[in-house]
Structure formats: structure tokens, C-alpha cells
Amino acid sequence: MGKLRAVRKQVVAILAAPDWQEQLAGLEEFPPKAVVGPLYACLLDADEAIRWRAVTAFGATVARLAAVSMEEARGLMRQFMWRLNEESGNIAWGIPEAFGEILAVQPELGKEFHRVLASYIRERPCESGDNYLELCPLRRGVYWGLGRLAQARPDLALPAFNDLALALDADDAPSRGLAAWALGPLLPIAMARAPELAGAVRAKLEALGNDSAPVEVFNQGALRPATVGALARQALAG
């Protein structure tokens, strides 16, 4: 029990450090499975910065786990899916974001689970089942997760293109902004493959250009303030 507390203390100390990105390598002194539990706890931390940094750390940790045992890494992804299932009784704060980060940094898991992540914002049943997340804050996490995946592997995020486009009409401003952010890397691919559809999405983004509603996006290691309009214009600029 003392060893577990020591691991938790070290994980929190690393994520709380000003130079946390440089210190993430310190997690490698522990087996990846030993870090998973503390990272789950950090996703629920009162400090928003630690919660987001835990998302990044989850990606690096599961990539290490996959290098040791791909089947154990797949098992963790299935744990995420169970936590996102209403029947689990969990409110899965931080899980969609960690899901997207993992798929962005681990190629094989990305190929296997990208459609599952996309299914959480799809209001109609699909091959992954009827997984639509009714709770808006959890859907925001999926929009961010898909945006992170789109940055790293746009081809894997592309199946979510239509559902991200629908989110541009959402009443919830952060959902609109995060969907716009996620669509940015996908627009060039969509323009080449389905120009008419992509043109309609561009028109939606243009219409959002003056939307001054505030939204924050965790990007490149920091939580950055923006507006829906700024994110829409950024998506159009490519």
C-alpha cells in the first residue's frame, strides 16, 4: 500500500510541475500498469491543469503499455468503453479526452478504436452500436478527443466528419468551438474526396466566424482561451 501511495505522489508531483512535459519521462521509472490507477485519479483532480496533463500522460503511458502487451492496452481501451457506458454507473470525466489522446499517439490502437470514439457523438446507431453520449460535457470531451486524433491521424478522424459538422449547430458554445477545431485538419481531405459536402461545412464555419462565445482548448500542452469564431476561422485557414 505504501508503494502505491508513493507512485500516486510521484505522478501528481510530475503533473503539477511547471516543466511537467519535460518531467513526464519520470513516469517511466514505474511499470505502465502501476501508473494507470493514479492517472485515473488525476482525471478527477480539482486542479484543471492536472486533469488535462493527465490526459497527455495517459497517452504516453498506454503507448508504453502497448509496447509491452498490446492485449493489455486493448483491455484498458475496453475499460474506457465500459466507463462510458451508462450501465457502468460511472460519470466518465476525462475518459473521452484520454481516449482520443491514446489513439493519437498509438497507431495500432488508433486503427482499432477510432470508430468507437466517433460513435459517441453519433445520434444514430452505427456499427459500434448506439453509443451517443447524452451528457453534454462528456460529448465535449469526445469533440476534443477527435480533434486531437485529427491533428495526428486525420484519416482516422475522418469518419466523424459529418457528426462534427452537425455539432456546429449545437446550442452549447464549447461544443461548437471544439467541433470547429476538430474539423480544421479534416477539411482539406474532405474537399478532395467530397467537395460538395466539404463546401457546405465551410459555409457553416464561415457563418460562425463572428461567434464571440468563449471556449477553451487544451492544445500543445496548455489550456488556451479562444472564441467559437476564432476557432472557426482557424479551421477555414487550415
Secondary structure, 3 states (H helix, E strand, C coil): CHHHHHHHHHHHHHHHCCCHHHHHHHHHHCCHHHHHHHHHHHCCCCCHHHHHHHHHHHHHHHHHHHHHCHHHHHHHHHHHHHHHCHHHCCCCCCHHHHHHHHHHHCHHHHHHHHHHHHHCCCCCCECCECCCCCCHHHHHHHHHHHHHHHHHCHHHHHHHHHHHHHHCCCCCHHHHHHHHHHHCCCHHHHHHHCHHHHHHHHHHHHHCCCCCCEEEEEECCEEEEEEHHHHHHHHHHC
